């Protein structure tokens, strides 16, 4: 994995733990979570607390100026830049699940998940995604069936999961090993970092916070 240097921490780290920023034609700093926008990019750690503090203090504008060797005024950094990053990562995660479903790497529903786990050739379970508004008892049962060693992400409610997968009342989603699932894990971990959650080990602090940028 290629390493990049965070302009705030002044430390290098794996690219999949950072978020790229780019300067738009109108001179505004914008998030580039896919790292595809043209021009010279800036990289910041996917650390919501750090990013918010740097926006408010003006540190991000100063760090961008140093990196670009050009003046970047404080008003060129949107006050909601951290929320923009959050929204884009949420969209990438939900879109990725849709892609993995079409590729046959994803199953939904308690009974279908149990059947897939017992079916030869299904592959190895790699990630469990559970709805924030699902029943606690149901979560315990599906986790027991999938196995404690399979990480679980609890960030999206059933409405968001259902919409992403084109199905009704999606509460439990199991993804099997694939390149796409690994990409999903990367984006989930960046989203966790922006929300101050340990990578793939705990759920969002609350449903409201977990869904604050779903729209």
C-alpha positions as CSV (number, residue, x, y, z in Angstrom):
1,X,0.0,0.0,0.0
2,X,1.3,3.4,-1.0
3,X,2.0,5.8,1.8
4,X,1.0,9.5,1.9
5,X,1.9,12.3,4.2
6,X,-0.9,13.9,6.3
7,X,-0.5,17.7,6.0
8,X,-1.9,18.1,9.6
9,X,0.1,15.5,11.5
10,X,3.1,15.8,9.2
11,X,3.4,12.0,9.4
12,X,3.2,9.4,6.6
13,X,0.7,6.6,6.7
14,X,-1.0,4.1,4.4
15,X,-3.1,5.8,1.8
16,X,-6.2,3.9,2.9
17,X,-6.2,5.6,6.3
18,X,-6.2,9.1,4.8
19,X,-8.5,11.2,2.6
20,X,-7.4,13.2,-0.4
21,X,-8.4,16.9,-0.8
22,X,-8.2,18.8,-4.0
23,X,-8.5,22.4,-5.0
24,X,-11.6,23.1,-7.1
25,X,-11.5,25.5,-10.1
26,X,-13.2,28.2,-7.9
27,X,-10.4,27.9,-5.3
28,X,-12.3,25.9,-2.7
29,X,-10.8,22.9,-1.1
30,X,-13.0,19.8,-1.7
31,X,-12.8,16.2,-0.6
32,X,-11.7,13.6,-3.1
33,X,-12.4,10.3,-1.4
34,X,-11.9,8.4,-4.6
35,X,-8.5,10.1,-5.2
36,X,-9.4,10.8,-8.8
37,X,-9.8,14.5,-9.2
38,X,-7.1,16.2,-11.3
39,X,-4.4,18.5,-10.0
40,X,-2.1,18.2,-7.0
41,X,-3.8,16.6,-4.0
42,X,-3.4,17.1,-0.3
43,X,-3.8,14.3,2.2
44,X,-5.3,14.4,5.7
45,X,-5.8,11.6,8.2
46,X,-9.3,10.2,8.4
47,X,-9.7,11.6,11.9
48,X,-12.9,13.6,12.4
49,X,-11.8,15.3,15.6
50,X,-8.5,16.3,14.1
51,X,-10.1,17.6,10.9
52,X,-12.8,19.6,12.7
53,X,-10.3,21.2,15.0
54,X,-8.1,22.1,12.0
55,X,-11.0,23.6,10.1
56,X,-12.1,25.8,13.1
57,X,-8.6,27.0,14.0
58,X,-7.5,27.7,10.5
59,X,-4.7,25.1,10.7
60,X,-6.0,23.3,7.7
61,X,-5.8,26.4,5.5
62,X,-2.3,27.1,6.8
63,X,-1.2,23.5,6.2
64,X,-2.7,23.5,2.7
65,X,-0.8,26.8,2.0
66,X,2.5,25.2,3.0
67,X,1.8,22.1,1.0
68,X,0.8,23.9,-2.2
69,X,3.3,26.7,-1.7
70,X,0.5,29.2,-2.3
71,X,-1.9,31.2,-0.2
72,X,-5.0,29.3,0.8
73,X,-7.4,31.6,2.8
74,X,-9.4,30.2,5.7
75,X,-12.6,30.8,3.8
76,X,-11.4,28.4,1.0
77,X,-11.9,25.6,3.5
78,X,-15.6,24.8,3.8
79,X,-16.9,24.8,7.4
80,X,-18.6,21.5,6.8
81,X,-15.7,19.8,5.0
82,X,-15.7,17.0,7.6
83,X,-19.4,16.4,7.0
84,X,-18.8,16.4,3.2
85,X,-16.2,13.7,3.7
86,X,-18.6,11.7,5.8
87,X,-21.4,11.9,3.2
88,X,-19.1,10.8,0.4
89,X,-17.8,7.9,2.4
90,X,-21.3,6.8,3.3
91,X,-22.3,6.9,-0.3
92,X,-19.2,4.9,-1.4
93,X,-20.0,2.2,1.3
94,X,-23.6,1.8,0.3
95,X,-22.8,1.9,-3.4
96,X,-20.1,-0.8,-2.9
97,X,-22.6,-3.1,-1.2
98,X,-24.8,-2.8,-4.2
99,X,-21.9,-3.7,-6.5
100,X,-21.0,-6.7,-4.3
101,X,-24.6,-7.9,-4.3
102,X,-24.7,-7.9,-8.1
103,X,-21.3,-9.7,-8.1
104,X,-22.8,-12.5,-5.9
105,X,-20.6,-11.7,-2.9
106,X,-23.4,-10.6,-0.6
107,X,-26.5,-12.2,1.0
108,X,-29.2,-10.6,3.2
109,X,-31.6,-12.0,5.8
110,X,-31.0,-14.4,8.7
111,X,-32.3,-17.5,7.0
112,X,-30.4,-16.9,3.7
113,X,-27.2,-16.0,5.5
114,X,-27.4,-19.3,7.5
115,X,-28.1,-21.2,4.3
116,X,-25.1,-19.6,2.6
117,X,-22.8,-20.4,5.4
118,X,-23.6,-24.1,5.2
119,X,-23.4,-24.2,1.4
120,X,-20.1,-25.4,-0.1
121,X,-18.5,-22.9,-2.5
122,X,-20.0,-19.8,-0.9
123,X,-16.6,-18.5,0.1
124,X,-15.4,-17.3,3.5
125,X,-17.5,-14.8,5.4
126,X,-15.6,-11.5,5.6
127,X,-17.9,-8.8,6.9
128,X,-21.2,-8.6,8.7
129,X,-23.2,-5.4,8.3
130,X,-26.2,-4.9,10.7
131,X,-28.8,-2.2,10.8
132,X,-28.6,0.3,13.6
133,X,-32.3,-0.2,14.2
134,X,-32.3,-4.0,14.2
135,X,-33.3,-6.0,17.3
136,X,-30.5,-6.7,19.7
137,X,-31.5,-10.3,20.0
138,X,-31.4,-10.7,16.2
139,X,-27.9,-9.2,16.2
140,X,-26.7,-11.7,18.8
141,X,-28.1,-14.6,16.9
142,X,-26.7,-13.6,13.5
143,X,-23.3,-12.9,15.1
144,X,-23.2,-16.3,16.7
145,X,-24.1,-17.9,13.4
146,X,-21.5,-16.0,11.4
147,X,-18.7,-16.3,14.0
148,X,-17.0,-13.9,16.4
149,X,-14.0,-13.6,14.2
150,X,-16.0,-11.9,11.4
151,X,-16.0,-8.1,11.9
152,X,-19.3,-6.3,12.2
153,X,-20.2,-2.8,11.0
154,X,-23.3,-1.1,12.5
155,X,-23.6,2.3,10.8
156,X,-26.7,2.3,8.6
157,X,-30.3,1.9,9.4
158,X,-32.6,-0.6,7.6
159,X,-34.0,2.0,5.3
160,X,-30.5,3.0,4.0
161,X,-29.5,-0.7,3.6
162,X,-32.8,-1.6,1.9
163,X,-32.5,1.3,-0.5
164,X,-28.8,0.5,-1.3
165,X,-29.7,-3.2,-2.1
166,X,-33.1,-2.7,-3.7
167,X,-34.8,-4.9,-1.1
168,X,-37.3,-4.4,1.7
169,X,-36.5,-4.5,5.4
170,X,-32.8,-5.3,5.1
171,X,-31.4,-5.8,8.7
172,X,-28.5,-8.2,8.3
173,X,-26.0,-8.3,5.4
174,X,-23.1,-10.8,5.0
175,X,-20.3,-10.2,2.6
176,X,-17.9,-12.9,1.5
177,X,-14.2,-12.5,0.7
178,X,-13.6,-10.5,-2.4
179,X,-11.6,-7.5,-3.6
180,X,-14.7,-5.4,-3.4
181,X,-15.4,-6.4,0.2
182,X,-11.8,-5.3,1.1
183,X,-12.5,-2.0,-0.6
184,X,-15.7,-1.7,1.5
185,X,-13.7,-2.4,4.7
186,X,-11.2,0.3,3.8
187,X,-14.0,2.9,3.3
188,X,-15.8,1.8,6.5
189,X,-12.6,2.2,8.5
190,X,-12.1,5.7,7.1
191,X,-15.7,6.5,8.0
192,X,-15.2,5.1,11.4
193,X,-12.1,7.3,11.8
194,X,-14.1,10.4,10.8
195,X,-16.7,9.4,13.5
196,X,-14.2,8.5,16.2
197,X,-15.1,4.8,16.2
198,X,-12.6,2.0,16.5
199,X,-12.1,0.2,13.1
200,X,-14.8,-2.6,12.6
201,X,-15.1,-3.3,16.3
202,X,-17.9,-1.1,17.6
203,X,-21.1,0.5,16.3
204,X,-22.0,4.2,15.9
205,X,-22.5,6.0,19.2
206,X,-26.2,6.5,18.3
207,X,-28.5,5.9,15.5
208,X,-29.0,9.6,15.0
209,X,-25.3,10.3,14.8
210,X,-24.8,7.3,12.6
211,X,-27.4,8.5,10.1
212,X,-26.7,12.3,10.3
213,X,-25.2,12.3,6.8
214,X,-27.3,9.7,5.0
215,X,-29.2,12.1,2.8
